[in-house]
């Protein structure tokens, strides 16, 4: 008797820094997980983003010692940062072409936003607002057929702030200012300079560029120019050092992080008003690397008490990639 083809379900969370993939069987048992590079089509391009999605699946299968030709994917849900209504059809087209070229067998393929999978994972479809604060930032809510994202509101430029990219950008600005002024007592500069000199920060530029050159490249963003050396994820990686400096007593670093928390609070209030949540009891979940900062989390609680006193800051039920997996298994949305 021929061996029966295995049926797998796949959930993918693609962001500006990394792409997470989780594979499960028909019973929902997690079989494998893997991480690949950035898959935000707005900054990496559609083909690069789709390539990262495919790579994440392959890496997960490698841990199972499986080949893409020996399995069938019953359903795949891909949640991508930057996957909007205008480009989802093209993303789907490219992924299907990859599947055809590699002879990948599949049943259903869903292309949705990273906000949807984060929201579903956080609340399992119940009332609530989710904040994604990773490389970029987005606030998303959904209730009774109504949905809204801060990325689609008229105040979009302001409401997109609140992620690691902006923390890194302002960290670079003040770090360069201290460097030019020769401030040896700057905690923020000392933290970033040490990481750079030890080869932890921006390792690929070691021995090729100075810290000053790197920081000056970051300043192009303030002039609405494209950086020549750094990518968005490179600048976002500065956020952890801004957080470290804040913990060590840097007043400038704390101001940057408090500003981020304030913006997240404003974003939540804007989405709450649109959905009719404002002034009522509702839950807020924040996912992403930025919320791990004690300074950001504490300030966000303070801000929400003022902006939305009935909002309850909670931990998400599931991470975004698991939200995507649940959507794939249950065939939702």
GIURFEN-V616757 format. One record per residue. N is the residue number from 1. D_FIRST is the distance of its C-alpha to the first C-alpha in Angstrom with 1 decimal. Layout:
n,d_first
N,D_FIRST
N,D_FIRST
This chain:
n,d_first
1,0.0
2,3.8
3,6.4
4,8.7
5,12.1
6,14.9
7,17.9
8,21.2
9,24.8
10,27.7
11,31.4
12,33.9
13,37.7
14,39.4
15,43.1
16,45.9
17,45.2
18,41.5
19,38.1
20,36.1
21,32.4
22,30.4
23,26.6
24,25.2
25,22.1
26,22.1
27,24.2
28,26.8
29,26.2
30,27.7
31,25.3
32,27.5
33,30.9
34,32.7
35,36.0
36,37.0
37,40.4
38,42.5
39,41.0
40,44.1
41,44.4
42,48.1
43,48.9
44,46.1
45,45.2
46,42.2
47,40.2
48,40.9
49,40.0
50,36.7
51,36.0
52,36.6
53,34.2
54,31.4
55,32.4
56,32.3
57,28.7
58,27.8
59,29.7
60,28.0
61,24.6
62,25.9
63,26.7
64,23.1
65,22.1
66,20.2
67,20.6
68,21.4
69,18.8
70,15.9
71,17.2
72,18.4
73,21.9
74,22.2
75,26.0
76,28.5
77,32.1
78,34.6
79,38.1
80,40.5
81,44.2
82,45.9
83,43.3
84,45.7
85,45.6
86,47.0
87,44.3
88,41.1
89,40.1
90,40.7
91,38.7
92,35.8
93,36.1
94,36.1
95,33.1
96,31.1
97,32.2
98,31.0
99,27.6
100,27.5
101,28.7
102,26.2
103,23.3
104,23.0
105,21.0
106,22.9
107,23.7
108,27.4
109,30.0
110,33.4
111,36.4
112,39.1
113,42.1
114,42.1
115,44.8
116,42.4
117,39.7
118,42.5
119,44.2
120,41.0
121,40.1
122,43.7
123,44.2
124,40.8
125,42.5
126,45.7
127,49.3
128,50.2
129,51.0
130,49.1
131,50.7
132,48.7
133,50.9
134,49.1
135,50.2
136,51.4
137,52.3
138,51.4
139,52.1
140,50.0
141,50.3
142,48.6
143,49.7
144,49.5
145,48.2
146,50.7
147,49.9
148,52.0
149,51.7
150,54.6
151,53.3
152,54.2
153,57.6
154,60.8
155,61.7
156,58.5
157,60.2
158,61.6
159,58.6
160,56.2
161,58.1
162,56.9
163,54.2
164,54.1
165,55.1
166,58.5
167,59.0
168,58.5
169,60.7
170,63.6
171,63.1
172,63.4
173,66.5
174,68.4
175,67.2
176,68.6
177,71.8
178,72.3
179,71.4
180,74.1
181,76.6
182,76.0
183,75.2
184,74.3
185,74.2
186,71.4
187,68.5
188,66.1
189,67.1
190,66.9
191,63.3
192,62.0
193,64.0
194,62.7
195,59.1
196,59.7
197,61.6
198,59.0
199,56.3
200,54.4
201,55.4
202,54.6
203,53.6
204,52.8
205,56.5
206,57.9
207,60.6
208,60.5
209,62.1
210,64.5
211,63.9
212,66.8
213,65.1
214,61.9
215,63.8
216,65.8
217,62.7
218,61.5
219,64.9
220,64.0
221,62.0
222,65.3
223,66.5
224,63.4
225,62.4
226,59.1
227,58.9
228,58.8
229,57.3
230,55.6
231,52.6
232,52.5
233,50.2
234,52.7
235,55.5
236,53.5
237,53.0
238,56.7
239,56.3
240,55.3
241,58.5
242,60.6
243,59.2
244,60.1
245,63.6
246,64.0
247,63.1
248,65.7
249,68.4
250,68.4
251,70.1
252,68.9
253,65.3
254,65.7
255,67.3
256,64.3
257,61.8
258,64.0
259,64.2
260,60.4
261,60.2
262,63.0
263,61.2
264,58.0
265,60.2
266,61.7
267,58.3
268,57.2
269,60.4
270,60.1
271,56.6
272,57.7
273,60.6
274,58.5
275,56.0
276,58.9
277,58.0
278,61.2
279,63.4
280,60.6
281,58.2
282,55.0
283,52.7
284,52.6
285,49.8
286,50.1
287,47.2
288,47.4
289,49.2
290,52.7
291,52.8
292,52.2
293,55.9
294,58.2
295,61.0
296,58.9
297,57.5
298,60.9
299,62.7
300,60.1
301,60.7
302,64.4
303,64.0
304,61.9
305,64.5
306,66.9
307,64.7
308,62.6
309,63.9
310,61.4
311,58.3
312,56.2
313,54.6
314,51.3
315,48.3
316,45.2
317,42.5
318,39.8
319,40.1
320,39.5
321,36.1
322,35.0
323,36.8
324,34.7
325,31.5
326,32.7
327,33.6
328,30.1
329,28.3
330,30.9
331,31.3
332,35.1
333,37.9
